[in-house]
């Protein structure tokens, strides 16, 4: 169907993060090159001066040190302009309290994207939801600049930032230990042996690995202590 709009393929898990240069509240960035060697979460919000987005920014900014400790930078984006971003972030700091969090300063860069150039590259404009605002998209990008997880939320639904932190730690643990993580996994829970999609008989996989428990050939797990996971994934 002709829509008169440029059609762009949406990035997928495993793709290189699309490149762009942008103006942000912390100066210009060249993405993802400026973040090479680091994990980075690129996320979009629909609009400045809106309540759900405000609650999200207060929450994310309050957790910035925690993400930093896990070696992950945060970069926000909306299709608003720089002066709107600056005024909104100042208002948040001076006036808004959410769940006991107040006086919150947003120190990570917030991209201005009035042209929607970046939002379109990342599939953040989803016309069935809204033609002029970005949905709540979250891209986890690894130190090599590869997209590792994508999560989209609609305009009406504020994100769960504990879940975003859990995803980051699980991705890093999967890389570090060559494992996969089962439903609702948290550090200290048993992990699934072998990366997702790997195969091999239980016997092969059990040889020399006494800590592995197999309930059937396709369902083997092992223990990794919480401290071992955290030691490996934090400050890296
Ligand atoms: C909000 O963040 O509150 C919001 C933004 C756009 C549409 C609906 C809600």
py3Dmol code that shows the C-alpha trace and the ligand (Angstrom):
import py3Dmol

protein = """\
ATOM      1  CA  UNK A   1       0.000   0.000   0.000  1.00  0.00           C
ATOM      2  CA  UNK A   2       1.268   3.512  -0.872  1.00  0.00           C
ATOM      3  CA  UNK A   3       1.521   5.529   2.316  1.00  0.00           C
ATOM      4  CA  UNK A   4       3.768   8.272   1.005  1.00  0.00           C
ATOM      5  CA  UNK A   5       6.221   7.429   3.807  1.00  0.00           C
ATOM      6  CA  UNK A   6       9.660   5.928   3.369  1.00  0.00           C
ATOM      7  CA  UNK A   7       9.555   2.262   4.322  1.00  0.00           C
ATOM      8  CA  UNK A   8      12.492   1.141   6.395  1.00  0.00           C
ATOM      9  CA  UNK A   9      13.243  -2.356   7.596  1.00  0.00           C
ATOM     10  CA  UNK A  10      13.055  -2.659  11.358  1.00  0.00           C
ATOM     11  CA  UNK A  11      16.260  -3.754  13.028  1.00  0.00           C
ATOM     12  CA  UNK A  12      16.223  -7.251  14.459  1.00  0.00           C
ATOM     13  CA  UNK A  13      18.022  -9.151  17.181  1.00  0.00           C
ATOM     14  CA  UNK A  14      21.496 -10.028  15.890  1.00  0.00           C
ATOM     15  CA  UNK A  15      21.666  -7.039  13.505  1.00  0.00           C
ATOM     16  CA  UNK A  16      24.324  -4.348  13.867  1.00  0.00           C
ATOM     17  CA  UNK A  17      22.820  -1.318  15.614  1.00  0.00           C
ATOM     18  CA  UNK A  18      21.949   1.257  12.899  1.00  0.00           C
ATOM     19  CA  UNK A  19      24.423   4.136  12.885  1.00  0.00           C
ATOM     20  CA  UNK A  20      23.531   7.780  13.399  1.00  0.00           C
ATOM     21  CA  UNK A  21      24.858  11.095  14.667  1.00  0.00           C
ATOM     22  CA  UNK A  22      22.584  13.092  16.956  1.00  0.00           C
ATOM     23  CA  UNK A  23      22.339  16.102  19.221  1.00  0.00           C
ATOM     24  CA  UNK A  24      21.568  15.212  22.846  1.00  0.00           C
ATOM     25  CA  UNK A  25      21.195  16.935  26.187  1.00  0.00           C
ATOM     26  CA  UNK A  26      24.832  15.906  26.838  1.00  0.00           C
ATOM     27  CA  UNK A  27      26.270  17.046  23.491  1.00  0.00           C
ATOM     28  CA  UNK A  28      26.634  15.305  20.141  1.00  0.00           C
ATOM     29  CA  UNK A  29      26.922  11.551  19.907  1.00  0.00           C
ATOM     30  CA  UNK A  30      27.951   9.158  17.170  1.00  0.00           C
ATOM     31  CA  UNK A  31      26.062   5.953  17.739  1.00  0.00           C
ATOM     32  CA  UNK A  32      26.982   3.173  18.360  1.00  0.00           C
ATOM     33  CA  UNK A  33      30.691   4.006  17.851  1.00  0.00           C
ATOM     34  CA  UNK A  34      30.876   6.217  20.982  1.00  0.00           C
ATOM     35  CA  UNK A  35      29.733   3.214  23.033  1.00  0.00           C
ATOM     36  CA  UNK A  36      32.074   0.659  21.521  1.00  0.00           C
ATOM     37  CA  UNK A  37      33.292  -1.755  24.229  1.00  0.00           C
ATOM     38  CA  UNK A  38      30.274  -1.019  26.473  1.00  0.00           C
ATOM     39  CA  UNK A  39      26.754  -2.276  26.722  1.00  0.00           C
ATOM     40  CA  UNK A  40      24.220   0.418  25.945  1.00  0.00           C
ATOM     41  CA  UNK A  41      20.451   0.621  26.244  1.00  0.00           C
ATOM     42  CA  UNK A  42      18.889   2.900  23.633  1.00  0.00           C
ATOM     43  CA  UNK A  43      15.283   3.619  24.553  1.00  0.00           C
ATOM     44  CA  UNK A  44      12.541   5.880  23.265  1.00  0.00           C
ATOM     45  CA  UNK A  45       9.626   7.595  24.944  1.00  0.00           C
ATOM     46  CA  UNK A  46       6.577   9.153  23.246  1.00  0.00           C
ATOM     47  CA  UNK A  47       6.825  12.747  24.430  1.00  0.00           C
ATOM     48  CA  UNK A  48       8.359  15.120  26.963  1.00  0.00           C
ATOM     49  CA  UNK A  49       6.010  16.619  29.578  1.00  0.00           C
ATOM     50  CA  UNK A  50       3.780  13.532  29.730  1.00  0.00           C
ATOM     51  CA  UNK A  51       3.069  11.649  32.952  1.00  0.00           C
ATOM     52  CA  UNK A  52       3.998   8.043  32.141  1.00  0.00           C
ATOM     53  CA  UNK A  53       7.271   9.148  30.522  1.00  0.00           C
ATOM     54  CA  UNK A  54       8.011  11.329  33.546  1.00  0.00           C
ATOM     55  CA  UNK A  55       7.578   8.379  35.924  1.00  0.00           C
ATOM     56  CA  UNK A  56       9.852   6.313  33.654  1.00  0.00           C
ATOM     57  CA  UNK A  57      12.610   8.922  33.521  1.00  0.00           C
ATOM     58  CA  UNK A  58      12.598   9.368  37.291  1.00  0.00           C
ATOM     59  CA  UNK A  59      12.859   5.599  37.723  1.00  0.00           C
ATOM     60  CA  UNK A  60      15.549   5.033  35.083  1.00  0.00           C
ATOM     61  CA  UNK A  61      17.642   8.011  36.220  1.00  0.00           C
ATOM     62  CA  UNK A  62      17.454   6.750  39.818  1.00  0.00           C
ATOM     63  CA  UNK A  63      18.890   3.425  38.619  1.00  0.00           C
ATOM     64  CA  UNK A  64      21.615   4.894  36.401  1.00  0.00           C
ATOM     65  CA  UNK A  65      24.419   4.054  38.865  1.00  0.00           C
ATOM     66  CA  UNK A  66      23.195   0.457  39.027  1.00  0.00           C
ATOM     67  CA  UNK A  67      23.318   0.143  35.233  1.00  0.00           C
ATOM     68  CA  UNK A  68      26.710   1.875  35.210  1.00  0.00           C
ATOM     69  CA  UNK A  69      28.001  -0.670  37.753  1.00  0.00           C
ATOM     70  CA  UNK A  70      26.859  -3.370  35.322  1.00  0.00           C
ATOM     71  CA  UNK A  71      28.881  -1.676  32.555  1.00  0.00           C
ATOM     72  CA  UNK A  72      25.855  -0.308  30.734  1.00  0.00           C
ATOM     73  CA  UNK A  73      25.188   3.221  29.471  1.00  0.00           C
ATOM     74  CA  UNK A  74      21.706   4.648  28.929  1.00  0.00           C
ATOM     75  CA  UNK A  75      20.616   6.779  25.967  1.00  0.00           C
ATOM     76  CA  UNK A  76      17.068   8.139  25.644  1.00  0.00           C
ATOM     77  CA  UNK A  77      15.232   9.501  22.618  1.00  0.00           C
ATOM     78  CA  UNK A  78      12.006  11.214  21.701  1.00  0.00           C
ATOM     79  CA  UNK A  79      10.898  13.191  18.676  1.00  0.00           C
ATOM     80  CA  UNK A  80      10.911  16.387  20.752  1.00  0.00           C
ATOM     81  CA  UNK A  81      13.505  19.143  20.394  1.00  0.00           C
ATOM     82  CA  UNK A  82      16.505  19.866  22.585  1.00  0.00           C
ATOM     83  CA  UNK A  83      14.962  22.849  24.419  1.00  0.00           C
ATOM     84  CA  UNK A  84      11.869  20.829  25.262  1.00  0.00           C
ATOM     85  CA  UNK A  85      14.108  18.052  26.638  1.00  0.00           C
ATOM     86  CA  UNK A  86      16.103  20.518  28.735  1.00  0.00           C
ATOM     87  CA  UNK A  87      12.981  22.217  30.131  1.00  0.00           C
ATOM     88  CA  UNK A  88      11.291  18.891  30.909  1.00  0.00           C
ATOM     89  CA  UNK A  89      14.345  17.429  32.685  1.00  0.00           C
ATOM     90  CA  UNK A  90      14.714  20.648  34.705  1.00  0.00           C
ATOM     91  CA  UNK A  91      11.035  20.499  35.711  1.00  0.00           C
ATOM     92  CA  UNK A  92      11.406  16.854  36.741  1.00  0.00           C
ATOM     93  CA  UNK A  93      14.342  17.754  38.991  1.00  0.00           C
ATOM     94  CA  UNK A  94      12.728  20.818  40.501  1.00  0.00           C
ATOM     95  CA  UNK A  95       9.129  19.716  40.952  1.00  0.00           C
ATOM     96  CA  UNK A  96       8.242  16.075  40.447  1.00  0.00           C
ATOM     97  CA  UNK A  97       8.268  13.271  42.995  1.00  0.00           C
ATOM     98  CA  UNK A  98       7.426   9.688  42.062  1.00  0.00           C
ATOM     99  CA  UNK A  99       7.334   6.815  44.567  1.00  0.00           C
ATOM    100  CA  UNK A 100       9.566   8.682  46.984  1.00  0.00           C
ATOM    101  CA  UNK A 101      12.115   9.568  44.258  1.00  0.00           C
ATOM    102  CA  UNK A 102      12.573  13.314  44.028  1.00  0.00           C
ATOM    103  CA  UNK A 103      15.188  15.897  43.061  1.00  0.00           C
ATOM    104  CA  UNK A 104      16.210  13.447  40.345  1.00  0.00           C
ATOM    105  CA  UNK A 105      18.778  14.593  37.827  1.00  0.00           C
ATOM    106  CA  UNK A 106      18.878  12.873  34.449  1.00  0.00           C
ATOM    107  CA  UNK A 107      22.570  12.643  33.551  1.00  0.00           C
ATOM    108  CA  UNK A 108      22.368  10.307  30.574  1.00  0.00           C
ATOM    109  CA  UNK A 109      21.962  11.756  27.058  1.00  0.00           C
ATOM    110  CA  UNK A 110      18.485  12.367  25.691  1.00  0.00           C
ATOM    111  CA  UNK A 111      18.482  12.564  21.882  1.00  0.00           C
ATOM    112  CA  UNK A 112      16.489  15.229  20.063  1.00  0.00           C
ATOM    113  CA  UNK A 113      14.908  13.671  16.994  1.00  0.00           C
ATOM    114  CA  UNK A 114      12.480  16.179  15.508  1.00  0.00           C
ATOM    115  CA  UNK A 115      13.112  14.775  12.028  1.00  0.00           C
ATOM    116  CA  UNK A 116      12.319  11.236  13.302  1.00  0.00           C
ATOM    117  CA  UNK A 117      15.426  10.089  11.453  1.00  0.00           C
ATOM    118  CA  UNK A 118      16.676   7.928  14.320  1.00  0.00           C
ATOM    119  CA  UNK A 119      13.219   6.811  15.453  1.00  0.00           C
ATOM    120  CA  UNK A 120      12.468   5.546  11.930  1.00  0.00           C
ATOM    121  CA  UNK A 121      15.815   3.747  11.650  1.00  0.00           C
ATOM    122  CA  UNK A 122      15.015   1.852  14.832  1.00  0.00           C
ATOM    123  CA  UNK A 123      11.359   1.095  14.079  1.00  0.00           C
ATOM    124  CA  UNK A 124      10.250   3.273  16.981  1.00  0.00           C
ATOM    125  CA  UNK A 125       7.458   4.939  14.972  1.00  0.00           C
ATOM    126  CA  UNK A 126       4.680   2.390  14.775  1.00  0.00           C
ATOM    127  CA  UNK A 127       1.818   4.099  12.919  1.00  0.00           C
ATOM    128  CA  UNK A 128      -0.890   1.758  14.197  1.00  0.00           C
ATOM    129  CA  UNK A 129      -0.068   3.074  17.685  1.00  0.00           C
ATOM    130  CA  UNK A 130       0.813   6.688  16.810  1.00  0.00           C
ATOM    131  CA  UNK A 131       2.129   8.368  13.663  1.00  0.00           C
ATOM    132  CA  UNK A 132       3.827  11.310  15.386  1.00  0.00           C
ATOM    133  CA  UNK A 133       5.270   9.783  18.568  1.00  0.00           C
ATOM    134  CA  UNK A 134       7.752   7.002  19.244  1.00  0.00           C
ATOM    135  CA  UNK A 135       6.484   3.937  21.078  1.00  0.00           C
ATOM    136  CA  UNK A 136       8.337   2.873  24.225  1.00  0.00           C
ATOM    137  CA  UNK A 137      11.143   0.883  22.568  1.00  0.00           C
ATOM    138  CA  UNK A 138      14.143  -0.623  24.355  1.00  0.00           C
ATOM    139  CA  UNK A 139      17.233  -1.828  22.459  1.00  0.00           C
ATOM    140  CA  UNK A 140      20.000  -3.694  24.315  1.00  0.00           C
ATOM    141  CA  UNK A 141      23.221  -3.311  22.328  1.00  0.00           C
ATOM    142  CA  UNK A 142      26.367  -5.236  23.221  1.00  0.00           C
ATOM    143  CA  UNK A 143      29.993  -4.019  23.278  1.00  0.00           C
ATOM    144  CA  UNK A 144      30.419  -5.040  19.624  1.00  0.00           C
ATOM    145  CA  UNK A 145      27.432  -2.923  18.559  1.00  0.00           C
ATOM    146  CA  UNK A 146      25.099  -5.872  17.972  1.00  0.00           C
ATOM    147  CA  UNK A 147      21.427  -5.670  18.957  1.00  0.00           C
ATOM    148  CA  UNK A 148      20.810  -8.407  21.512  1.00  0.00           C
ATOM    149  CA  UNK A 149      17.276  -7.775  22.767  1.00  0.00           C
ATOM    150  CA  UNK A 150      14.420  -5.544  21.631  1.00  0.00           C
ATOM    151  CA  UNK A 151      11.333  -4.805  23.712  1.00  0.00           C
ATOM    152  CA  UNK A 152       8.443  -2.612  22.610  1.00  0.00           C
ATOM    153  CA  UNK A 153       5.682  -1.232  24.836  1.00  0.00           C
ATOM    154  CA  UNK A 154       2.654   0.811  23.788  1.00  0.00           C
ATOM    155  CA  UNK A 155       2.139   4.433  24.778  1.00  0.00           C
ATOM    156  CA  UNK A 156      -0.127   3.628  27.711  1.00  0.00           C
ATOM    157  CA  UNK A 157       2.207   1.152  29.464  1.00  0.00           C
ATOM    158  CA  UNK A 158       5.117   2.267  31.637  1.00  0.00           C
ATOM    159  CA  UNK A 159       8.105  -0.061  31.579  1.00  0.00           C
ATOM    160  CA  UNK A 160       9.340  -2.278  34.409  1.00  0.00           C
ATOM    161  CA  UNK A 161      12.936  -1.166  34.951  1.00  0.00           C
ATOM    162  CA  UNK A 162      13.771  -4.068  37.258  1.00  0.00           C
ATOM    163  CA  UNK A 163      12.982  -6.294  34.265  1.00  0.00           C
ATOM    164  CA  UNK A 164      15.271  -4.240  32.022  1.00  0.00           C
ATOM    165  CA  UNK A 165      18.062  -4.683  34.587  1.00  0.00           C
ATOM    166  CA  UNK A 166      17.312  -8.419  34.797  1.00  0.00           C
ATOM    167  CA  UNK A 167      17.553  -8.690  30.988  1.00  0.00           C
ATOM    168  CA  UNK A 168      20.940  -6.943  30.979  1.00  0.00           C
ATOM    169  CA  UNK A 169      22.367  -9.224  33.693  1.00  0.00           C
ATOM    170  CA  UNK A 170      20.948 -12.346  31.987  1.00  0.00           C
ATOM    171  CA  UNK A 171      22.454 -11.361  28.603  1.00  0.00           C
ATOM    172  CA  UNK A 172      25.840 -10.754  30.213  1.00  0.00           C
ATOM    173  CA  UNK A 173      25.646 -14.026  32.177  1.00  0.00           C
ATOM    174  CA  UNK A 174      24.760 -15.938  28.985  1.00  0.00           C
ATOM    175  CA  UNK A 175      27.878 -14.522  27.280  1.00  0.00           C
ATOM    176  CA  UNK A 176      30.140 -15.023  30.274  1.00  0.00           C
ATOM    177  CA  UNK A 177      29.194 -18.623  31.124  1.00  0.00           C
ATOM    178  CA  UNK A 178      27.880 -19.960  27.782  1.00  0.00           C
ATOM    179  CA  UNK A 179      24.518 -20.749  29.334  1.00  0.00           C
ATOM    180  CA  UNK A 180      20.873 -19.787  28.831  1.00  0.00           C
ATOM    181  CA  UNK A 181      18.538 -18.506  31.511  1.00  0.00           C
ATOM    182  CA  UNK A 182      15.114 -20.023  32.187  1.00  0.00           C
ATOM    183  CA  UNK A 183      11.817 -18.294  32.891  1.00  0.00           C
ATOM    184  CA  UNK A 184      11.961 -15.609  35.548  1.00  0.00           C
ATOM    185  CA  UNK A 185      15.673 -16.302  36.158  1.00  0.00           C
ATOM    186  CA  UNK A 186      17.568 -14.162  38.607  1.00  0.00           C
ATOM    187  CA  UNK A 187      21.239 -14.431  39.656  1.00  0.00           C
ATOM    188  CA  UNK A 188      21.615 -17.449  41.969  1.00  0.00           C
ATOM    189  CA  UNK A 189      18.881 -19.483  40.242  1.00  0.00           C
ATOM    190  CA  UNK A 190      19.863 -22.573  38.237  1.00  0.00           C
ATOM    191  CA  UNK A 191      20.846 -21.899  34.621  1.00  0.00           C
ATOM    192  CA  UNK A 192      20.173 -23.934  31.499  1.00  0.00           C
ATOM    193  CA  UNK A 193      23.204 -25.725  30.149  1.00  0.00           C
ATOM    194  CA  UNK A 194      24.254 -24.918  26.625  1.00  0.00           C
ATOM    195  CA  UNK A 195      23.254 -21.828  24.760  1.00  0.00           C
ATOM    196  CA  UNK A 196      19.715 -21.756  23.365  1.00  0.00           C
ATOM    197  CA  UNK A 197      19.404 -24.037  20.336  1.00  0.00           C
ATOM    198  CA  UNK A 198      22.441 -26.204  21.132  1.00  0.00           C
ATOM    199  CA  UNK A 199      22.059 -29.965  21.170  1.00  0.00           C
ATOM    200  CA  UNK A 200      23.989 -33.092  22.091  1.00  0.00           C
ATOM    201  CA  UNK A 201      23.186 -36.131  24.169  1.00  0.00           C
ATOM    202  CA  UNK A 202      22.765 -35.783  27.872  1.00  0.00           C
ATOM    203  CA  UNK A 203      25.586 -38.280  28.350  1.00  0.00           C
ATOM    204  CA  UNK A 204      28.027 -36.192  26.256  1.00  0.00           C
ATOM    205  CA  UNK A 205      27.039 -33.127  28.141  1.00  0.00           C
ATOM    206  CA  UNK A 206      27.139 -34.824  31.555  1.00  0.00           C
ATOM    207  CA  UNK A 207      30.675 -36.197  31.094  1.00  0.00           C
ATOM    208  CA  UNK A 208      32.961 -34.437  33.524  1.00  0.00           C
ATOM    209  CA  UNK A 209      30.246 -32.057  34.645  1.00  0.00           C
ATOM    210  CA  UNK A 210      28.960 -33.487  37.864  1.00  0.00           C
ATOM    211  CA  UNK A 211      27.151 -30.365  38.873  1.00  0.00           C
ATOM    212  CA  UNK A 212      24.781 -30.721  35.924  1.00  0.00           C
ATOM    213  CA  UNK A 213      21.272 -32.039  36.513  1.00  0.00           C
ATOM    214  CA  UNK A 214      19.380 -33.535  33.562  1.00  0.00           C
ATOM    215  CA  UNK A 215      15.662 -34.303  33.885  1.00  0.00           C
ATOM    216  CA  UNK A 216      15.621 -35.432  30.256  1.00  0.00           C
ATOM    217  CA  UNK A 217      18.006 -35.059  27.307  1.00  0.00           C
ATOM    218  CA  UNK A 218      16.624 -31.615  26.495  1.00  0.00           C
ATOM    219  CA  UNK A 219      16.353 -30.185  29.985  1.00  0.00           C
ATOM    220  CA  UNK A 220      19.690 -29.860  31.785  1.00  0.00           C
ATOM    221  CA  UNK A 221      20.584 -27.212  34.320  1.00  0.00           C
ATOM    222  CA  UNK A 222      23.397 -26.357  36.646  1.00  0.00           C
ATOM    223  CA  UNK A 223      24.032 -24.105  39.561  1.00  0.00           C
ATOM    224  CA  UNK A 224      25.987 -20.892  39.412  1.00  0.00           C
ATOM    225  CA  UNK A 225      26.186 -19.055  42.719  1.00  0.00           C
ATOM    226  CA  UNK A 226      24.754 -15.554  42.805  1.00  0.00           C
ATOM    227  CA  UNK A 227      28.149 -14.087  43.806  1.00  0.00           C
ATOM    228  CA  UNK A 228      29.836 -15.883  40.886  1.00  0.00           C
ATOM    229  CA  UNK A 229      27.343 -14.375  38.437  1.00  0.00           C
ATOM    230  CA  UNK A 230      27.574 -10.908  39.929  1.00  0.00           C
ATOM    231  CA  UNK A 231      31.383 -10.996  40.139  1.00  0.00           C
ATOM    232  CA  UNK A 232      31.485 -11.866  36.440  1.00  0.00           C
ATOM    233  CA  UNK A 233      28.954  -9.390  35.114  1.00  0.00           C
ATOM    234  CA  UNK A 234      29.365  -6.291  37.259  1.00  0.00           C
ATOM    235  CA  UNK A 235      32.080  -3.760  36.481  1.00  0.00           C
ATOM    236  CA  UNK A 236      32.642  -5.252  33.030  1.00  0.00           C
TER     237      UNK A 236
END
"""
ligand_1 = """\
9
LIG
C 2.628 9.467 28.879
O 3.840 9.292 28.935
O 1.942 9.740 29.862
C 1.949 9.317 27.565
C 2.600 9.724 26.414
C 1.946 9.610 25.220
C 0.664 9.109 25.166
C 0.043 8.670 26.335
C 0.692 8.785 27.540
"""
view = py3Dmol.view(width=600, height=400)
view.addModel(protein, "pdb")
view.setStyle({"model": 0}, {"cartoon": {"style": "trace"}})
view.addModel(ligand_1, "xyz")
view.setStyle({"model": 1}, {"stick": {}})
view.zoomTo()
view.show()
